Amino acid sequence: MTEKPAIPHFKSLRDGAVQAIRAADLDLKTALASKVAETWYGRTLSLRHPGDAVVPDRPGRPDRPLLVPPTQVKRRSLGSVKGRIAMLHALAHIELNAVDLALDIVARFASEPVPRSFFDGWMQVAFEEAKHFNLVRGRLKALGADYGDLPAHDGLWQAAHDTRNDLTARLAVVPLILEARGLDVTPSLQEKMRETGDMESAEVLDIIYNDEKGHVAIGAKWFRFLCAREKKDPAATFQSLVRINFRGPLKAPFNDVARAEAGLTPSFYRALTSTSSA
């Protein structure tokens, strides 16, 4: 049994979120994200405190994995154990970044004039992303590997850095592009895992897929809220922000049904795929 890490004291929601972002020990990061969420839900924690730690530009990370350009991250067939390990490792990296992205939106935008329920939603996301990372890491360990064994790329955190000064842009790029992409690709990964007989990994993907629908829905809800407050058209605003803040076209095929269930209708994203032929 791995000994549970000691959770440091945090003075506020923002302070706890910042400490979790900064944590380089991944057991501590995920445990702290979960504890901060639970404490916040208990309504015993203030949103901000004058002595809060400063939000870092980059999250804490262990020495491994080696971060390389996306083109240097190899893709392998899921038909082999090595291929499944590679896919799960890439997924673990995505989920780890998702933990920090959810915490960052809470900490970085803690002074925004939004309802308290905004922070409820994003701490739910942080809690569930921490759960996802630990589930995927558990599958890696069951297959004789661990997170950090393979290279990974840094593109996900770049999206956070590029939208650090604009909450509406952050919502457009992170939940409504990056998380929504998970709704597009996960069902086929689930099916391939089942075909290989790896039912345990398929079950983990089921949990992630169902939770991610909720994450996209939280993003869509608050994106629409901010647009309504500014009297802006949500779809047109989304398209404008994506063109400014996201590199390249959005990739089809789209899981239109799951996206629509989460409040992200085709009017948002279909127009952004045509730039691929421009």
N, C-alpha and C positions, 0 to 999 in steps of 0.2 A: 504493500500500500504506500502510495506517495503521500508524504506529510503535507497537510494543507498549509499554504503560506499564511503568515500573520498579516491581517488586514490593518493598514495604518489608519489613524484617525483622520477624518475629513470634516471640515467646518461647514460646508454647504454642498449643494448639488454640483455647482460649478467646480468647487475644489476637489470633490471626489472624482468627477469626470476627468479633470486635468491630471490628477495623480494616476488614474488608470491609463490614460493616454501615454503618460511618461514611462510607465512600468515596462522594463525590458524583459522581466521574467514573465513568461506567458501564462503560467499558472496564477501568478499574482494579478496580472492584467484582467483575466477572465473572472477570477474570484472577486476582484474589486468592482468590476463593472456590475456583477450580479448583486453584490452587497449594496452598492450605491443605489441601484434601482429599487431594491427591496426597502431600503431606508426612506427613499423618496416617496414610495407608495404608502409607507406608514405615516406620512404627513408629520414627521418629526424633524424635517430638514428644511432649512431656508434655501432659496434659490441661489442667492449670492451672499458673500461675506467680504468686507473690506480687505481681509488678509488672504484672499484666494490666490493660489499659485497662477502664474501666467500661462496661457495656452501655448504649448510649444508649436513650432512650425513643422516638426516631424515627430511621429510617435516613437516611443521606446521600442527597441527590437533587440533580440539576441544576436550573437555574432553570425549565426547562420539562419536562413539560407543566404547564399550569395545572390545579390541583386544584379541582374543583367538586362540588356534591352529585350523587349518582347520577342524579337526575331530569333533570339538565342535560346528560348525556352522550347525544348523539343516536344513534339506531339507523338504519342505512341498509341498503338492499337489497344483497345480494352480487352482483347482476347487473351492477353498474357497478364501474369501477376505484376510484372514490371510496368505494363501499360496502365493497369488499374491504380498502382501506387502513384504513377506520374499524374494521373487525373485527380486522385484524391489529394495529392500534394498541392496541385494548382488550386483546387477547391478550398483547401485549408488556408492557403494564402489569401484567397478572396475573402473568406469568412473573417480572418484576422483583421484585414483592412476594414471590413465592414463594422467590426467592433469599434475600431478607432474613429471611423467616419461618423457613426451614430453618437459617440461620446463627444466628438469635435463639434457637431452641430448644436449640442446642448451647451457645451462650455463656451464656444466662440460667440454664440448668439444669445447668451443668457441675459443680455441687456435689451434685447429686442422687445418692442411692445406687442407681445403675443399672449394669448391666454395660457394659464398654467397647464392646461391639457395638452398644449404643444409639447411640453417637456415630458409629460406622462407618456405620450406616444413614442418619443425618441428614446426614452429610457427603456421602454418595452422592446424596442428594436435592439438596443445595446445588449439587454439581457438575453434576447433570443439569439443574437449573433455570437455571443460568448458561448452559449449552449451549442450552437452549430459547430464552432471551431473545435470544441472539446469532443464532440461526437465524431467529426471527421478525423481528428488526431487519434482518437481511439481506434478507428478503423485502420489507419496507417500502422499503428503499433501492432494490431492484430495480424497484419500482413508482413510484419518483420521490419518495418520502416518507422520513420518519425518525421515530423515537420522540421525542415532545415536540411534534410538529406539531399535535396535537389535544388538547382537554381530557381529563382522566381524573378518576376519583373515588378517595377515600381509605378506602373501607369495609374493604378487606382488611387494612390495617395496624391499623385499629381493633380487629379481632378479636384481633390479637396483644396489643395494649395491654390489652384487657379480661381476658385470661387470663394476664397476666404473672406472677402469683403462684401458679399452680396448673397443674402439668404435666399432670395428667389432663384438666383442662378444655381446655388448649391442644391436646392430642391429639384430643379430641372435636370441637372447632370447626374446627381448621385442616385436618388431613388427612382427617378422617372426615365433614366437611360440605363445606368449600370445595374441597378437591381431588377429593372424590368427585363433586361437581357437574360437574367437568370430564369425568368418565366418562359422565355423562348427556348432555351437550350436544355433545361433540366429534364423534361419528359423523355426526350430521346436518350439521355444518359441513364435515366432510370431503367428504360427498356433494355439497353445494352448490358447494364449490370445484371439484370435478371437473366438475360440470354447466356451470360457467362456462368450463371449459377451463384453469383455473389449477392445473395438475398439480403445479407446484413448491410452492405453498402447501399443497396436499393432502398432499404427501409430508412436509412439516414437521409438519403436524397428526398424521400417522401416527406419527412419532417421539415426539411429545409424548404422544399417547394411550397408546402402549405403555409409556412410562416412568412415566406417572402411575398406571397400575395398580400398579406397584411401590411408588410413594410411598404410596398408600392402604394397601397391604399392610403397609408399615413402620409406619404409624400404627396400624393395627388390631392388629398384633403387640404393640406396646408398650402400647397401651391395655389389651389383655387381660392383659398381664403385670402392670401396675399394679393392675388390678382383682383378679387372682388373689392378689396379695400382701396386699391388704386384705380378701380373702375377700368380695368384692362381685360381684354379678351384672353382667356387662359391659353387656348391653342396657339393663337398668333404670338403671344408672349413667350410661350415655350419654344416655338420655332426660332424666334429672334435670339433668345438666350443661348440656345443650342448652337446656332451658327457662330455666335461670338465665343462661346466657352468650350466647345467640344470639337475635337479634330476628326474630320472625315464624316462620311454619311452614316446613317443608322443602317444596320445590317438586317435584311430579311433572311429567313421567314420569321414572322411575328406570331406569337401565340395570342391572337386577337381576343379570344374568349377570356383567357385568364387576365389579360391586360384590362379588358372592359370591366370585368368583375372588380378590379382594383380601382376603377375610376379613370383609367387611361384609355380613351377611345381613339380609334384610328385617325380622327381629325387632328390629333396632336402630332403624330409621328409619320404618317404616310408621306407627306410632302417632303420630308427630309431624306427619303431614300433616293429621290431622283438626282440628287447632286452627284451620285456615284458615276453617272454617265456623262456628267458635264465636262 
